[in-house]
Structure formats: C-alpha cells, structure tokens
Amino acid sequence: WVQVRSRRDAYEGHVPRKSLSGSTGTATHRVSARLALVYSEPDFTCPVTLTLSLGSDLRITETRQSTRPRSPAIEMGRLQDGRGWIPMQHVSPVDALASSPSDTARRFLGTPYLYGGRSALGIDCSALVQLSWFMAGRSLPRDTRDQITSDQLDTLPPCSLADIPKEALILIPGHVLISTGGGQAIHADGISFSVVGETIEAALAKRGVAAETLTIRMPRQT
C-alpha cells in the first residue's frame, strides 16, 4: 500500500500500489453512468477488467463499433492506459456538466453507506454532496467539517424547512444533506446505512436535532 493525495481535493488516503499507473494525460471524458464496466476488448461479451464509478475522469484515444449477430452496434472507447474499452453511452465529454446536483444525488438512492466511501459501491454523506456538485462543475471540500466553514460556500439566512432552496447543503454536526426542495432531502444516512430520500424533519428527528440548529449553505456564485 502507498499513501496518496487526490489532485481533485487534496484528500489523502492509501491505495494498493498495483492499482496505480503512470500519467494518462488530460482527461477527455468523464463517467456519467452511476457505474460503468470496462471490457478487455471492444466487445461486451469479453471479460470485465475494471469497474468505474460516476465522476471518474478518463482519456479515450479511439472509438470502435462493437457488433455481434442479432445485437445492436455499440460504440466503445479505448482507455489510453490500455486497461480496456468502455461503452461510450456511459461517458460524457469532460466539460459536459450536470444541471442539478440533487438530481445527481438521486441517482445514488439505495447505494450502501460507507464511511470514507466516494463511489457507487459505497459513499458517505459529505462525499455524496461533493460528488453531486462536482458533476455540476463545482469543487467543494471533502469533509463535513470543512463544508461548514469553507469560503467556497455562502451561509443562507434561517428559513422554514419547506423553504430551504433546492440544491442547498443542510449541515448539522458530523452530517450533511442535500435539499431537493419542498422540505425534502437526500443524504447518505449512517443510520439506515444507505442513501435515502426523506423529509428533512424525519432526518433531523432520528438524530435528535432541532431545526433551529441547522446551517444552510450554498456554493458561492462564480
């Protein structure tokens, strides 16, 4: 294992040395599916070499049509690092941005809660918010403690739960939700151990938190 630091948010952790490869250059595409499979050849019946989660950046160097008898043609893209081919319908140009962070978060409903996780295989509350906003082109801190203090976000005036704006971060000590509007929110819930959508009131009640103690923040306009 080796200690690494993410270029995206300076987050540190450990990964198996064998999972690292050399620089692949500037990314051309980003995984836009919740999960995407990479195949050894441009043929969906070949072995899977890699599983990638939404938000993974890739450099695709060529595309090829995969055709099989009685099957529709599928455009496959080759990864520059040689690890295989990915269906092009599971990626988007790297500069294509999602319009709604909360809609991105909704795609993770049912995903297992995993402390420290940041993928469709397992994710925690602050990573769900960070990744959802990343797909919309905004870089937010990785941890809740930093999301509540970062000058990348503005703190909004207190309001009723029903009036919390869609996309806003709803922060309480050690936890964060993303508002979907109308008093509803989505969050990676360490109590139910999955990503859930529920009323903000219900999410607070099971944590014994009063609505008056919320901090509501929105990424600063650029």
C-alpha positions as CSV (number, residue, x, y, z in Angstrom):
1,W,0.0,0.0,0.0
2,V,1.1,3.6,-0.6
3,Q,-0.1,6.9,0.7
4,V,-1.6,9.2,-2.0
5,R,-3.1,12.6,-2.3
6,S,-6.0,13.4,-4.6
7,R,-5.3,16.2,-7.2
8,R,-9.0,17.0,-7.1
9,D,-9.4,17.9,-3.5
10,A,-6.1,17.2,-1.7
11,Y,-7.7,14.4,0.2
12,E,-5.2,11.8,1.5
13,G,-5.5,8.0,1.8
14,H,-3.9,4.7,1.0
15,V,-4.3,2.5,-2.1
16,P,-2.7,-0.7,-3.3
17,R,0.5,0.1,-5.2
18,K,-0.6,-2.2,-8.1
19,S,-3.7,0.0,-8.7
20,L,-1.5,3.0,-9.7
21,S,-0.4,3.7,-13.3
22,G,1.6,6.5,-14.9
23,S,0.0,9.7,-16.0
24,T,-2.7,9.3,-18.7
25,G,-2.6,13.0,-19.8
26,T,-5.5,15.3,-19.9
27,A,-8.9,13.7,-19.5
28,T,-11.3,13.7,-22.5
29,H,-14.3,12.1,-20.9
30,R,-16.0,11.5,-17.5
31,V,-18.1,8.6,-16.4
32,S,-21.7,9.7,-16.4
33,A,-23.3,6.4,-15.5
34,R,-23.7,5.5,-11.8
35,L,-21.4,2.5,-12.5
36,A,-19.6,1.6,-15.8
37,L,-17.8,-1.5,-16.8
38,V,-14.5,-1.6,-18.8
39,Y,-14.0,-4.6,-21.1
40,S,-10.8,-6.2,-22.3
41,E,-11.8,-5.8,-25.9
42,P,-14.5,-3.7,-27.7
43,D,-17.0,-6.5,-27.2
44,F,-19.4,-6.7,-24.3
45,T,-19.1,-10.5,-24.1
46,C,-15.4,-10.2,-23.2
47,P,-14.1,-10.2,-19.6
48,V,-14.6,-7.1,-17.5
49,T,-11.2,-5.6,-16.4
50,L,-12.4,-2.6,-14.4
51,T,-15.5,-1.1,-12.7
52,L,-15.7,2.7,-12.6
53,S,-18.0,5.0,-10.7
54,L,-19.7,8.2,-11.8
55,G,-17.3,11.1,-11.9
56,S,-14.2,9.1,-12.9
57,D,-12.1,11.0,-15.5
58,L,-10.7,9.1,-18.5
59,R,-8.7,9.7,-21.6
60,I,-10.2,7.9,-24.6
61,T,-7.9,7.6,-27.6
62,E,-10.1,5.9,-30.1
63,T,-13.6,4.5,-30.6
64,R,-14.8,1.4,-32.3
65,Q,-18.2,-0.1,-33.1
66,S,-18.8,-3.4,-31.4
67,T,-21.1,-5.6,-33.5
68,R,-22.4,-9.0,-32.7
69,P,-25.0,-11.2,-34.5
70,R,-28.6,-10.1,-33.6
71,S,-27.2,-7.3,-31.4
72,P,-27.2,-3.6,-32.0
73,A,-23.9,-1.8,-32.7
74,I,-22.4,-0.4,-29.5
75,E,-19.7,2.4,-29.7
76,M,-16.8,1.5,-27.4
77,G,-14.0,3.8,-26.3
78,R,-10.4,2.7,-25.6
79,L,-8.8,3.9,-22.4
80,Q,-5.3,5.4,-23.0
81,D,-3.8,3.4,-20.2
82,G,-4.6,0.2,-22.0
83,R,-6.9,-1.2,-19.4
84,G,-9.7,-1.8,-21.8
85,W,-12.8,-0.4,-23.6
86,I,-15.9,1.3,-22.2
87,P,-19.3,1.8,-23.7
88,M,-19.5,5.4,-24.9
89,Q,-23.1,5.8,-23.7
90,H,-21.6,5.5,-20.1
91,V,-19.4,8.6,-20.5
92,S,-19.7,12.3,-21.4
93,P,-17.2,14.9,-22.6
94,V,-15.3,16.1,-19.6
95,D,-16.7,19.6,-20.0
96,A,-20.3,18.5,-20.0
97,L,-21.9,19.5,-16.7
98,A,-24.9,18.2,-14.9
99,S,-27.6,20.8,-14.4
100,S,-28.9,19.7,-11.0
101,P,-26.7,18.4,-8.1
102,S,-29.7,17.0,-6.3
103,D,-30.7,15.0,-9.4
104,T,-27.2,13.5,-9.5
105,A,-27.6,12.6,-5.8
106,R,-30.9,11.0,-6.5
107,R,-29.1,8.5,-8.8
108,F,-27.3,7.1,-5.7
109,L,-30.5,6.2,-3.9
110,G,-30.1,2.8,-2.3
111,T,-26.3,2.9,-2.5
112,P,-24.7,1.5,0.7
113,Y,-23.4,3.9,3.2
114,L,-19.7,3.6,3.6
115,Y,-17.7,5.8,5.9
116,G,-14.9,7.3,3.7
117,G,-16.5,6.0,0.5
118,R,-16.9,8.1,-2.6
119,S,-18.3,5.8,-5.3
120,A,-21.5,4.0,-6.3
121,L,-20.1,0.9,-4.4
122,G,-20.3,2.8,-1.1
123,I,-20.5,6.5,-0.2
124,D,-20.7,8.8,2.9
125,C,-22.7,11.9,3.4
126,S,-20.1,14.6,2.6
127,A,-18.8,12.6,-0.5
128,L,-22.4,12.4,-1.9
129,V,-22.7,16.2,-1.7
130,Q,-19.1,16.8,-3.0
131,L,-19.6,14.4,-6.0
132,S,-23.0,15.7,-6.8
133,W,-21.7,19.3,-7.0
134,F,-18.6,18.2,-8.8
135,M,-20.7,16.8,-11.7
136,A,-22.2,20.3,-11.9
137,G,-18.7,21.8,-12.2
138,R,-18.1,23.0,-8.6
139,S,-15.3,21.8,-6.4
140,L,-16.3,21.5,-2.7
141,P,-14.4,20.3,0.3
142,R,-14.5,16.5,1.0
143,D,-15.4,16.6,4.7
144,T,-18.4,18.0,6.5
145,R,-16.3,19.9,9.0
146,D,-14.8,21.8,6.0
147,Q,-18.0,22.2,4.1
148,I,-19.5,24.1,7.1
149,T,-16.6,26.6,7.2
150,S,-15.3,26.8,3.6
151,D,-15.4,30.3,2.0
152,Q,-16.4,28.4,-1.2
153,L,-20.0,28.4,0.2
154,D,-22.3,31.2,1.5
155,T,-24.4,30.7,4.6
156,L,-28.1,31.4,3.9
157,P,-30.4,33.1,6.3
158,P,-32.6,30.9,8.6
159,C,-35.9,29.8,7.0
160,S,-38.5,27.1,7.4
161,L,-37.6,23.6,6.3
162,A,-40.1,23.9,3.4
163,D,-38.3,27.0,2.1
164,I,-34.8,25.6,2.1
165,P,-33.7,26.1,-1.6
166,K,-33.2,23.1,-3.8
167,E,-29.5,22.1,-4.1
168,A,-28.6,23.7,-0.7
169,L,-26.3,21.9,1.8
170,I,-28.1,21.2,5.1
171,L,-25.4,20.9,7.7
172,I,-25.6,19.6,11.3
173,P,-22.6,18.5,13.4
174,G,-21.0,15.5,11.6
175,H,-23.6,15.2,8.9
176,V,-24.8,16.9,5.7
177,L,-27.9,16.5,3.4
178,I,-28.6,18.0,0.0
179,S,-32.0,19.7,-0.4
180,T,-34.4,18.6,-3.1
181,G,-36.9,21.3,-2.3
182,G,-40.2,21.4,-0.5
183,G,-38.8,20.2,2.8
184,Q,-37.2,17.1,1.3
185,A,-33.6,16.0,1.1
186,I,-31.3,13.2,0.0
187,H,-28.4,12.0,2.1
188,A,-26.1,9.1,2.7
189,D,-27.5,8.0,6.0
190,G,-25.3,6.2,8.5
191,I,-28.4,5.2,10.5
192,S,-30.2,3.3,7.7
193,F,-26.8,2.6,6.0
194,S,-27.9,3.7,2.6
195,V,-28.5,6.8,0.5
196,V,-32.1,7.8,1.2
197,G,-34.6,10.5,0.3
198,E,-36.9,11.7,3.1
199,T,-38.2,14.8,4.7
200,I,-35.7,17.0,6.4
201,E,-37.9,16.8,9.5
202,A,-37.6,13.0,9.6
203,A,-33.8,13.1,9.1
204,L,-33.4,15.5,12.0
205,A,-35.8,13.7,14.3
206,K,-33.9,10.4,14.2
207,R,-30.8,12.3,15.2
208,G,-32.4,14.3,17.9
209,V,-31.5,17.6,16.2
210,A,-33.7,20.7,16.3
211,A,-34.4,22.5,13.1
212,E,-33.2,25.8,14.6
213,T,-29.6,24.4,14.8
214,L,-29.2,23.8,11.1
215,T,-26.6,25.6,8.9
216,I,-27.8,26.1,5.4
217,R,-25.1,26.8,2.8
218,M,-25.0,27.2,-1.0
219,P,-21.9,27.2,-3.2
220,R,-20.9,30.8,-4.0
221,Q,-21.8,32.1,-7.4
222,T,-18.9,32.4,-9.7
